[in-house]
Amino acid sequence: MLRFLTAGESHGRALVVIVEGLPAGVPVEASDITDELARRRLGYGRGPRMRFEADEISLVGGIRHGRTLGSPVAIEIANTEWPKWTEEMSPDPGAPTKVLTQPRPGHADLAGMLKYGFEDARDVLERASARETAARVAAGTLAKLLLAHLGVSIVSHIVALGAASTGPDSPRPGPADLDQVDASSVRCFDPAVETAMIEEIKAAGKAGDSLGGVAEVLAYGVPIGLGSHVQWDRKLDANLAQALMSIQAVKAVEIGDGWDNAGRRGSEAHDAIRYDEAEGYVRPTARAGGIEGGISNGALLVARVAMKPLATLNRPVLETVDVATKESTLSFRERTDTTAVPAMGVVAESMTALVLANEALRKFGGDSLSEVVRNRDGFVAALGSTPSAAAGAPGSGAFGGNEPEQTPDTGRAAG
């Protein structure tokens, strides 16, 4: 079982993540993690903090000479702004210089204050902040490194931002297109829609407002058989939805054509099964998002993640109540972004990777990377052929399935 825990506050000394369950022998370098953390800071509409917030990491345990040891991996992400916050966020006995008593609607402020008996919203918001996702991305990087040896690649792109959205014929990026996606200032694979998204952000920023949107996460090369139908908490789509819903400000998750399928007839909602002598089982469409009955079916895994507009506004207009005086007022202002949707896509990749890596380890098992790869190859060989890609080519609007990957250890196609 792969699991992780994070600790730390937004303006605290550091974030810490411990990842337990990785097999021994997974190659890891500090640059793998810092590169992913840099991707998390991408996106037009981010606040000034992203321009000077460097993620300085320390590999504290579980890695020796560039490979995991099979023991828990501990990573610390230092807060470069800590010197400015040593007094306000000190763990030593004392009192804050300023107490925040005007909770923001849409944030964890008020509910957290009432639940834990706090008088200061900062006691809630520091941990509820999306800064915590940096630790998730660090953990997700380890999961991605493991999955790469199983032929699995994960890509995200932004399909909606405010009122601007891609259409049904817009192309989907493949694994080779990730750099092109990241080169977009809003991480949109459709250049025409990218321009409209930027205009949406500009208009919202000028008004001091915020924008939500939707990221689509695509997992290529996912083998058949991850997850199970036998129990509610073993279903892959259920675990994936829970993980993605846990991302700060995410309010909806869709697997495949979930919402559209609800309005279709059964004859139009499912993916036909065909058999090809060369490719094995083939799905001409990907409406199920690569999961049927809680089990991965070998087709492209598709999840869409909807993020609400951020609750903190550069020009606060949301009515609230001062918890100290009980008088009507406006919510307080913290440093914020106009939108964080492009970055959310990167976090969603990490959460998807953590779920898939956990299910792969549950399915294939093994204490070392070579043993996990060997077990996976044995399973695929026993199948005869792995249910494979929907028709089309990566990067085309018709593409909806898996792209076979070469496993680094064996050089064989992942299927």
Stockholm file with secondary structure:
# STOCKHOLM 1.0

chainA/1-415         MLRFLTAGESHGRALVVIVEGLPAGVPVEASDITDELARRRLGYGRGPRMRFEADEISLVGGIRHGRTLGSPVAIEIANTEWPKWTEEMSPDPGAPTKVLTQPRPGHADLAGMLKYGFEDARDVLERASARETAARVAAGTLAKLLLAHLGVSIVSHIVALGAASTGPDSPRPGPADLDQVDASSVRCFDPAVETAMIEEIKAAGKAGDSLGGVAEVLAYGVPIGLGSHVQWDRKLDANLAQALMSIQAVKAVEIGDGWDNAGRRGSEAHDAIRYDEAEGYVRPTARAGGIEGGISNGALLVARVAMKPLATLNRPVLETVDVATKESTLSFRERTDTTAVPAMGVVAESMTALVLANEALRKFGGDSLSEVVRNRDGFVAALGSTPSAAAGAPGSGAFGGNEPEQTPDTGRAAG
#=GR chainA/1-415 SS CCEEEEECCTTSSEEEEEEECCCBTCBCCHHHHHHHHHHHTCCTTCCTHHHHCCEEEEEEESEETTEECSSCEEEEEEETTHHHHTTTTCSSSCCCSSCCCSCCTTSSHHHHHHHHTCSCTHHHHHHHSGGGHHHHHHHHHHHHHHHHTTTCEEEEEEEEETTEECCTTSCCCCGGGHHHHHHSTTCCSCHHHHHHHHHHHHHHHHTTCCCCEEEEEEEESCCTTCSCSSSGGGCHHHHHHHHHHTSTTEEEEEETTHHHHHTSCHHHHSCCCEEETTTEEECSCCTTTTEETTEECSSCEEEEEEECCCSCCSSCCCEEECTTTCCEEECCCCSCCSCCHHHHHHHHHHHHHHHHHHHHHHHHCCSBHHHHHHHHHHHHHHHSSCCCCCSSCTTSTTCCSCCCCBCTTTCCBCC
#=GC SS_cons         CCEEEEECCTTSSEEEEEEECCCBTCBCCHHHHHHHHHHHTCCTTCCTHHHHCCEEEEEEESEETTEECSSCEEEEEEETTHHHHTTTTCSSSCCCSSCCCSCCTTSSHHHHHHHHTCSCTHHHHHHHSGGGHHHHHHHHHHHHHHHHTTTCEEEEEEEEETTEECCTTSCCCCGGGHHHHHHSTTCCSCHHHHHHHHHHHHHHHHTTCCCCEEEEEEEESCCTTCSCSSSGGGCHHHHHHHHHHTSTTEEEEEETTHHHHHTSCHHHHSCCCEEETTTEEECSCCTTTTEETTEECSSCEEEEEEECCCSCCSSCCCEEECTTTCCEEECCCCSCCSCCHHHHHHHHHHHHHHHHHHHHHHHHCCSBHHHHHHHHHHHHHHHSSCCCCCSSCTTSTTCCSCCCCBCTTTCCBCC
//
